[in-house]
Amino acid sequence: MSRNRHQDVRVRVLDRCFRSRQRQYTIDDLVDACNDAIGDIYGGKISIRTIREDIRFMRDTQGYNAPIVSEPWDGKKHIYYYSDPHFSIYKTELSEEEIDKLKATVKILGRFKGLPQFDWMGGLLEGLEDKFSIRGNDNCVIGLEQNIDYIAVEYLSDLFDAIINHQVLKIHYRKFSGIDHHWTIHPYYLKQYNSRWFLFGRDNDKPERIVNVPLDRIVNCQASSIRYINNDLVDFDEYFDDIIGVTMNRNQKEYKVILKFDEDRFPYIVSKPIHGSMKIRDKENHIVELNLKPNKELEALILSFGDQVEVLEPQWLRDQISQKISHLMSIYSPVKIDRTT
């Protein structure tokens, strides 16, 4: 059984190499490609003789009758390829370029494998790896923000399943102040922002309202026998377009927010707009314009820029930021005085 599985993997790899028009494969290259696949999955090494037998089998009319060409190249070497670039022994086989992209995807998805809420992904990845004879590259080439110690991670699986299976939930929620609240929620959407996860759904007691529940504030979560109401309130593909972050105040109107950045910060803001509505209002004076609904996340973002930004409009937001800065000064000023006495 092991030998047949080895041969199936080798033939898949050879078929992909013969179809490639991006690279030329010598017999040594073919051996290396097969060894990479076999070694990743089963271990061990493949010989040149084995690859030559595989090529002979693929060419044979009792095999795949594959139009494999052996062409002299660079002196004594030969390159191998299909005379018909559209030929494949697998009608649904992916191209070499597609396989490379799939490898990168498997590597990224593999970062979630092992987390309790993504146990199902292990089987999915193993299926992809076996079907296409690939393994994610051991060398990580992309980094994703991930907090493995995040206390709310245990709820992701249950909430994800509840959304998919249309299951109403009874949620025991506790604020940082210690005040408890109990909600019955029809769950619709999960969103991550600033390394925290949030659940969005319909409040059963106020069915016209979408509520936002931070997962790290959930004390307990249980299934409810209440009939699930499908989402007919909002389109989550557009729900966050008018805000920064996740806090949506239903009574808040949209404002034109004018920000002036200093010369050093401005290029970074241009290269990475802080909101989808951002446009440059005055390039020479480093002024940008946002059209959104101000919320606490916007205020936190503005404050994070320190003295590199100034709120020009609206006046009420400018005053609000000014008050927070004054409060900060009142906190730090006594420290400075104490240090100089």
N, C-alpha and C positions, 0 to 999 in steps of 0.2 A: 504493500500500500504506500509506504514511504517513497519507494522508487518511482511509482506512477505519479505521485504528487510532485516529486522533484521534476520529472519530465514535463509535466503540465506547466509548471512555473517557468522552466527554461524555454519552452516553446512560445509562451506568451511574451517573454522578454525578447527572444529572437525575432518574433514577428514584429514587435514594435521597432526594433533596431533596423530591420530590413525596410520598413516603411519610411524611415526617417530620411528627409532630404536636407536636414539641418546639420547632420554630422555623417562622416564616413567611418564605417566600422571595419577594422581588420579582424582576423580570427582571434588575436589577443584581446582586442576590445570587446568582442562578443563574449569571450571567456570571463573577462572582468565584470561585464554587465550581469551575466548569469550568476557569478559568484556573489556579487553584491546582493542580488535578490534572494538567492538560496541561503547565503550566510545570515542575512537579516532574519529570515523566517525559520530556517531549520538548522543552520550551522553547517560547517563542512566546506569542502572545496570541490570545484568541477574541473576536469582535465580538458585539454584541447581535443583529445580523442573523443570524449563524450559529446562535445559540441559538434564535431564533424559528423558523428553518427546522427545527431539531431537534425543537422542540415540535410543529410542524405535521406532521412525519414520524411522531412517536410517536402523535399523535392519529389519523392516517389509518388506514383499514381495511387498506391495503396495507402499513402499518407494524406498529404494535403495538396499535392500537385502544385506546389508553390513555385512561382517563376523567380527563383533565386539566382542572381547573376554573381559570378566571381570574376572580378576585373583586376588585372595587374595594376599596382600602384606603388610608387616610391621604391623602385628596384625590385626586390624579391617578394615584397608583400602583395597581398590581394585585399581588395575591399569587397564586401558582400552587401547586396541590396536587391529589392524587387524590381524587375524590369517594368512592372506596372505599379506606379506609386499608389494606386487606389486599391490594390489587392490587399486583402487581409484574411487570415484564417478565422478571424473573429469579426463578425459583421459589426458588433457593437464596441470593438476594441478602441480605446482612446489613443490619440496621437501622443508622440513623445512629449510635445509641449504641454498637452493637457495633463499627462502623467506628472510632469514637473510641478505644475500648478496644484495638482491634487496632493502631491507629497507635502507641499508647503501648507496646504489646508489641514492635512492630517496632523502636522506638527502643531499648528495653532490649536486645533480642537483637542489634541492630546493634553494640553495644559489643564483642561477641565476634567479629564479622565482621572478618577480616583477621588474626586470630591463626592460626598454622599448624595448630593442632589443630581449628579450626572452619571450615576452608575450605568444607565442605559447606553451611554456613549461608548463605554468599553466594548460592548458587543458590536456596535455600529462600526467602530474603527477597525476591529479585528476582521469584520466582514470585508471592508474596503481593502485592507492590507492583503487578505488572502485572495480576493477576486482579481486584484490588479498587480499582485506580487510586489507590493511596495511597503516601505516603512518610513515613518517620518524621519527626516534628517536629524541625527543626534546633535548637530550643531544648531543651537537656537539662533535664528536670524531676526526675530521680532519679539519685542517685549510688550506684554499687556499688563495694565494696572490690575493688581489682584491682591486682596488682603485676606490671606488664608486664616487669620485669627478673628475675622469679622464674626461677631457673636450671632448675627442673624442668618448665617449661611444655612443653618439647619432647616429653616422654613422654606427655602427656595423650592425644594422638590415638591412639597405638599401644595404650595401655592401655584406652582407651574401646572401640576396635575389638575388642580381645581379649576383653573382657567380652561384648560383643554377639555376637561370632562364636564364643564358647566355645573360645578358643584358650589352651592351657597355655603358660606363659612360663618361661624360664630367666632369672633375675634376678641380676646381680652387684651386691651391695650393700656399701657401705663406710661404716662408722661414722665419726663425727667424730674418734674416736681413731685412725683409720687402719686399723683391723682390717677385713679383707674377709670377706664371707660370700656363699655361693652358695645360692640357693633355687630350687626348682622349684615354681611356684605356679599354682593354678587360680584365676584372678582373678574376683571377684564384685562388688566395690563400690568406688567412688571417693568420698572425702569431703574437703571442705575445712574446715580449722579453723585459726584464728589466722593466716590468710594462707598456710597451707601445705596441700599436697595429700597425701593418704594413700591407699594401695591396700590393700584387704582381700581376702584369699583363703585358700584351703586349702593348707596346707603338704603337698606331695606325700610327704615323708618321714615326716610325722606327720599322717595324713589326718583325725584327729579334732580338729585344731587350726586355728583361724583366726589368721592372722598379719597384722601391720600394718606396711606398708613406706612410710616417707616418700619421696616421689618425688625430693626433692632429694638423697637419699643413693644413688640408683641410678646406677651407673657404666655398665651396659650391660643391654640387655633384648632377648632373642631368643625366637623361637617354638620350641616343643618339639613333638616328634611323639607325646608321651604322650597317651593318650586322656583327654579332659576329663571331670571328675566334676562333675555339677551340684550346686548348693548345697542341701544338706539339713541343714545344721548350725545356721544361725541365720536369723532374720528381721531384716533390716537396718532395717526400719521401726521395730523395737522394740529393736534391739541397743544403741543408745546411750542408752536411757531411764534407765539406772541409773548413768550416769557423766557427768562434765563433760569435754568434749574427745573424745579418741580412744583413750586408753590403757586397755585392759581387762585387768586381772589376773584370770585364771581362778580363782585361789585366794582372792581377796579377797571378803569377805562384805559385806553391806550394813550400814551404820551409820546411826544417828540423829545427825546433826551439828547442834549448836546454836551459832548465831552471834549475837553482840550487836553492833549497829552504833551509831555515835554519832548524835546528833540530825540532823546535816547530811546524812549519807549515807543514812539510813534511807528517806526518801521516794523516792530513786532506786532503791533495792533493791526497794521495793514496786512501783514503776511498771515495772521490768524485772527480774523474778525471775531469780536466777542459776541456777536449775534447775527443771525441771518439777514436782518434788515439793515445792517450797518452800511453806511456809505460815507465816503470822504466829502466833507462839506467845504473844508478849506485846507488844502494840502500844505500851503506855505506856513500856516499858523497851527498845523497839526490838530485840526478840529474834525471830529466825526459826528455823525447823526444816527441815532437809533430810534426805531419806532416800535414800541413794545409796552407791555403792562409792567410797571415797576413792582418789584417784590423784594423780599429780604435777601434773596440770592444776588440780585443786582446790586444792592447796597454793599453786601459782603465783597463782591467783585471789585467795586469801585474803591473800597477801603483797602483792598489787597494791593492796589497800585501805589499806595502811599502818597508821596508828594509828586508823583509823576503824572497825576491827572487832576483836572479841575472840572467840577460840574458847572456848566454855564446855564443850562435850562433843564427842567422847569425850576422855578425859584423855590418851590416847596421842597423839592428833592435836595437842592443845594443847601437849604437851611437844615434839613434833616441830617445830611452828611456833616455839616458844620457842627451841629450839636454833638454828634458822636465823637468828632475830633476834639472838641472842647472837653468832653468827658474823659477822653484818653489823656489829655494834658493834665487834667486834675488828678488823675491816677499817678502819672509818672513824675510830675513836678516835685512832689514831696520827696521822692526818692533821690532826685538830683540834689535837692537842698540838703538832705541828710548826709549825702556822700561828700559834700564840700565843707561840712562842719567838723 
